[in-house]
Amino acid sequence: MHVTFKQSCFIKQNEIIKVKQKLEDYFSKTNRKSHEIKMIFNKLIVYDDVIMINSEYDPKITSLQKDLVNLLDEYTDFIEPELEEYQNNFQPHITIAMDLNNQQLIEAQNEIVGDIFCEGVIKDVTLSVVNEITPKETNNPDNKTLYKL
């Protein structure tokens, strides 16, 4: 599971250290009662060709997202235009399926029966810095910086 707090943006190579330092300062100075945020996902959403489970509202996760977006507010060159809207309308969710055709969507909806309930725990935040969005780049541990809550 992951939650995207700040949507992907283009940044200049010389800005990477500045971004990492801002995050390091934020996470080292922020005083939290708990070093984890528990989340509950229980709201099934079917939208166009996507099936998701949205999380219940949690002020701690919403506050963290707002803090991080404000902290990095100068980085707004989103890699896709619609990402800004996703960031502004923050809704943590689990994507079950996407890019489904009509038949697949109907079949999937018929297979999902009863109440849906998933729990997750966020204990850290990862900054990924890649030159291109490929599985090789995004899964490379050298391209990730971890910040503990």
C-alpha positions, 0 to 999 in steps of 0.5 A: 500500500502507498499513499501519494501525498505530493503528486509527481513533478519535474524538478531540476537536478540542482533542486533535489538536495533542497527538496530532500533537506526540506523533508528532512527538516520537516520530519525531524522537527515535527513532534507526533504523539505516534509514529504511525497513522492507521487507515481504514479503507471501506468505501467502494468506488467505481469510476469510469474504468477504475475500481477503488476502495477509498479510506475513511476521513482521518485528520492526521493523514489529511494534515500530513498531506497539506503540510507536505504540499505546502512545504513543496509548494514551489514544485508545480510542474506536474508530469501530467496536468490532471495530477494537480487536481488529484493533489488538490482533491486528496483522497487516499484509496486502494486501486483494485483495478484500472483500465477495464473494458465494459465487460471486465468492469461488469464482471469485477462488480459482480465478484465484489460482494459484501462489505469491504474493509481493509486496514493499513498503517503508514510509518514512513514517507518515501521520496522517489527521484527518477530520471524516467518513470519506468519500473527499473527506475522507480523500484531502484532503492538508490532512487528513494529516500525514506523519512520516518514519521 
